């Protein structure tokens, strides 16, 4: 039996879909459904159980699990309720870690590229405390993930007991089906698709940095299928533990992303550039790019989908379809 926390969310529901497709129906989801239509992310899935987070500790008593896949978190980078974020993202994670340690259960959890802050320290997924401590996340969400990464690092360096497999995954800019409940936290492609389809101009930020063209701000965009492939590989490779970046290793521009969507629809691009709000100009990241050498060195060889192909798959298979859900 597998437990997927956050299993009704974006990455979690895609993971549940992959597990079902691989023949696993002994999947238990721990999540809150709320009123944002998250249930639709699981409408095509088969589950063994669905557990509210408040009931998980009791449910876990006496259980034996093949693995805990901990994807659940408050992931809004604009979150401001510090107590709620720490309880949900940090202390809940600690309790799961301790349970997996005590029960010798593999533990794979979602960290985030938000832990790198403005990128001034680079994007190397070095899991030592010496490498983690200088990182300065720019938001509450990133900080909560960073705190948990450091707990794992500290226990490792003190040679304390940990789960037989313990893996943290620093996800970069993930996009794909089942992200629609995320509102303003959806990928820019999902947020702008209806404008593209309707022929309305798509607005991207102008550049306010010398040497960088309008719309050429870059991110490491990774398709959710690639993320899920990494997690499934880790499940099948219990000898691998550590903290790993999960990105393509290639930064692409927001303009590239939008042009790929227009190409997938076979329509003429209509992009206009607007001034970036002054409030975010000084802190806006112009470049993020995952370093994936550690993941590849660990043996992962599943590859990463080219941006144009990923956007084409998402647009034709989901965003431009009657049923957008996986």
C-alpha positions in Angstrom: 0.0 0.0 0.0 1.2 3.5 -0.9 0.3 6.7 0.8 0.3 9.9 -1.3 -0.2 13.1 0.7 -1.5 16.0 -1.4 -2.8 13.3 -3.7 -5.7 15.5 -4.9 -3.4 18.3 -5.8 -1.5 19.0 -9.0 1.6 16.8 -8.8 0.0 14.4 -6.4 -3.0 13.6 -8.6 -0.7 13.1 -11.6 1.4 10.7 -9.5 -1.8 8.8 -8.5 -2.7 8.5 -12.1 0.7 7.1 -13.0 0.5 4.6 -10.1 -3.0 3.5 -11.3 -1.8 3.2 -14.8 1.0 0.9 -13.6 -1.6 -1.3 -11.9 -1.4 0.0 -8.4 -4.9 0.4 -6.9 -3.7 0.1 -3.3 -3.2 3.9 -3.2 -4.3 5.9 -0.2 -4.7 9.7 -0.6 -4.3 12.1 2.3 -5.6 15.6 1.4 -8.3 18.2 1.8 -10.7 18.7 -1.2 -12.0 22.1 -0.2 -14.3 23.9 -2.6 -11.9 24.5 -5.6 -13.0 21.5 -7.5 -9.9 19.5 -6.6 -12.0 16.3 -6.5 -12.0 16.4 -10.3 -8.3 15.7 -10.3 -9.1 12.2 -8.9 -12.4 11.6 -10.7 -10.9 9.0 -13.0 -8.8 7.2 -10.3 -9.2 4.2 -8.1 -8.2 4.6 -4.4 -8.0 2.3 -1.5 -8.9 5.1 0.9 -9.0 8.9 1.3 -7.8 10.4 4.6 -8.2 14.0 5.9 -4.9 15.2 7.2 -6.4 15.6 10.7 -7.1 11.9 10.8 -3.8 10.6 9.4 -2.0 10.0 12.7 -4.7 7.7 13.9 -5.0 6.0 10.6 -1.3 5.2 10.5 -1.3 3.4 13.8 -0.4 -0.3 13.2 -0.1 0.2 9.4 2.5 -1.2 7.1 3.1 0.8 4.0 5.4 0.3 0.9 6.2 4.0 0.9 5.0 7.5 1.8 5.0 9.9 -1.1 4.7 13.3 0.7 3.5 15.9 -1.9 1.1 17.7 0.3 1.8 21.3 1.3 0.6 24.9 1.2 2.4 25.8 -2.0 1.3 29.4 -2.5 4.4 31.6 -2.7 2.1 34.5 -1.5 1.0 32.7 1.7 1.3 34.9 4.7 -0.2 32.8 7.6 3.1 31.8 9.2 1.6 29.5 11.8 -0.5 27.6 9.4 2.3 27.2 6.9 4.8 26.0 9.5 2.2 23.5 10.9 1.3 22.2 7.5 4.6 22.2 5.6 7.1 21.7 8.4 5.6 20.0 11.6 3.3 17.7 9.6 6.3 16.7 7.5 8.4 16.0 10.7 5.6 13.7 12.1 5.6 11.8 8.8 9.4 11.6 8.8 9.4 10.2 12.3 6.7 7.7 11.5 8.6 6.5 8.4 11.8 6.3 10.5 10.2 4.2 13.2 8.4 1.9 10.7 11.4 1.6 8.3 9.2 3.0 5.4 10.7 4.8 2.4 9.9 8.5 2.4 9.9 10.7 -0.7 8.9 14.3 -0.2 8.5 17.5 -2.2 10.9 20.3 -1.5 11.1 23.2 -3.9 13.4 25.4 -5.9 11.9 28.3 -3.9 14.4 27.3 -1.3 17.1 28.8 -3.5 15.7 32.3 -3.0 17.0 34.8 -5.5 19.5 32.4 -6.9 22.5 34.3 -5.7 23.9 31.1 -4.1 23.3 29.2 -7.3 21.1 26.2 -7.9 23.3 23.3 -6.8 21.4 20.5 -4.9 24.1 20.0 -2.3 22.4 18.4 0.7 25.0 19.2 3.3 24.2 21.7 6.1 27.2 23.9 5.0 25.6 24.3 1.6 22.0 24.7 2.8 22.6 27.2 5.5 23.5 30.2 3.2 20.3 29.8 1.2 17.8 32.6 1.8 14.3 31.8 0.5 12.3 34.8 -0.5 8.9 33.7 0.8 7.3 31.8 3.6 6.6 28.7 1.5 10.2 28.4 0.4 11.4 28.9 4.0 9.2 26.2 5.3 10.6 23.7 2.8 14.1 24.9 3.5 13.7 24.2 7.2 12.7 20.7 6.6 15.6 20.1 4.2 17.9 21.2 6.9 16.3 18.8 9.4 17.2 15.9 7.1 20.7 17.2 6.6 21.3 17.7 10.3 20.1 14.1 11.1 22.2 12.8 8.4 25.3 14.5 9.6 24.7 13.4 13.2 24.3 9.8 11.9 20.8 9.6 13.4 18.4 7.0 12.2 16.4 7.9 9.1 14.0 6.0 6.8 15.7 3.3 4.7 15.1 5.6 1.7 14.7 9.3 2.2 14.6 11.6 -0.8 13.8 15.3 -1.1 12.9 16.7 -4.5 13.4 20.4 -5.3 10.8 20.9 -8.0 11.4 23.8 -10.4 8.6 25.4 -12.6 6.2 22.5 -13.1 3.3 22.7 -15.5 0.7 20.3 -16.8 -2.8 18.9 -16.4 -4.7 19.1 -13.1 -3.3 22.4 -12.0 -6.5 24.3 -12.6 -7.5 24.6 -8.9 -4.4 26.6 -8.1 -5.7 29.9 -9.2 -3.0 32.5 -9.4 -0.4 29.8 -8.7 -1.2 28.0 -12.0 1.5 28.0 -14.6 1.5 31.1 -16.8 0.5 28.8 -19.7 -2.6 27.6 -18.0 -3.5 31.2 -16.9 -3.1 32.6 -20.4 -4.4 29.8 -22.5 -8.0 31.1 -22.8 -6.6 34.4 -24.0 -4.5 32.6 -26.6 -7.4 30.6 -27.8 -9.7 33.6 -28.0 -7.2 35.6 -30.0 -6.7 38.2 -27.2 -3.2 39.5 -26.7 -1.1 37.7 -24.1 0.7 40.0 -21.7 4.3 39.4 -20.6 6.6 41.5 -18.6 9.0 43.9 -20.2 12.6 43.6 -19.2 13.9 46.2 -16.8 17.5 44.8 -16.9 20.1 45.8 -19.5 21.0 43.0 -22.0 17.8 41.0 -21.5 15.0 41.4 -24.0 11.3 41.8 -23.2 9.8 38.4 -22.4 13.3 36.8 -22.2 13.1 36.3 -18.5 13.9 32.5 -18.1 12.8 29.6 -16.0 13.4 25.9 -15.9 10.0 24.8 -17.1 9.4 21.1 -16.5 6.4 19.0 -17.6 4.6 17.2 -14.8 5.0 13.9 -16.6 8.8 14.2 -16.2 8.4 15.0 -12.5 6.2 11.9 -12.0 8.7 9.8 -13.9 11.4 10.7 -11.5 9.3 9.8 -8.5 8.3 6.4 -10.0 11.9 5.7 -10.7 12.8 6.5 -7.1 10.1 4.1 -5.9 11.7 1.4 -8.0 15.2 2.3 -6.8 15.2 2.2 -3.0 19.0 2.3 -2.8 18.9 6.1 -3.8 18.5 8.7 -1.1 19.4 12.4 -1.0 18.2 15.8 -2.0 17.8 16.3 -5.8 16.8 19.1 -8.2 14.0 18.1 -10.5 14.1 20.4 -13.5 15.2 19.9 -17.1 18.6 21.6 -16.7 17.7 24.1 -19.5 16.2 27.5 -18.8 13.7 28.8 -21.4 12.0 32.1 -21.8 8.4 33.0 -21.1 8.3 34.1 -24.7 9.4 30.6 -25.8 6.6 29.1 -23.6 3.9 31.3 -25.2 5.2 30.8 -28.8 5.1 27.1 -28.2 1.4 27.3 -27.3 0.6 29.4 -30.4 2.5 26.8 -32.5 0.5 24.0 -30.9 -2.8 25.7 -31.9 -1.5 26.7 -35.3 -2.3 30.4 -34.7 -0.4 33.6 -35.1 1.4 34.9 -32.0 -0.1 38.0 -30.3 2.1 39.0 -27.4 2.3 42.4 -25.8 4.8 43.5 -23.2 3.8 45.5 -20.1 5.8 47.2 -17.4 6.7 45.0 -14.5 5.1 46.4 -11.3 7.7 48.6 -9.5 7.0 46.7 -6.2 8.6 43.5 -7.6 11.2 44.8 -10.0 14.1 44.7 -7.5 13.3 41.1 -6.3 12.1 39.6 -9.6 14.2 36.6 -10.8 15.3 36.8 -14.4 16.9 33.3 -14.5 16.4 29.9 -12.8 18.0 26.7 -14.1 18.2 23.4 -12.3 21.5 21.6 -12.0 20.6 17.9 -12.6 24.0 16.3 -12.4 23.3 14.6 -9.0 20.1 13.1 -10.2 21.8 11.7 -13.3 24.8 10.5 -11.3 22.3 8.6 -9.1 21.3 6.6 -12.1 18.2 8.4 -13.5 18.1 8.2 -17.3 14.4 8.9 -18.0 15.2 12.1 -19.8 13.2 15.4 -19.9 10.6 16.5 -22.5 11.6 19.3 -24.8 9.5 22.5 -24.0 7.8 22.6 -27.4 6.8 18.9 -27.1 5.6 19.3 -23.6 3.5 22.4 -24.4 2.1 20.7 -27.5 1.0 17.6 -25.4 -0.5 19.8 -22.7 -2.4 22.1 -25.2 -3.7 19.4 -27.5 -4.4 16.8 -25.0 -5.8 18.9 -22.2 -6.1 22.7 -22.4 -7.8 22.6 -25.8 -9.9 19.5 -25.0 -13.4 19.3 -23.7 -12.1 17.4 -20.7 -9.0 19.0 -19.3 -8.4 16.5 -16.5 -6.1 13.6 -16.4 
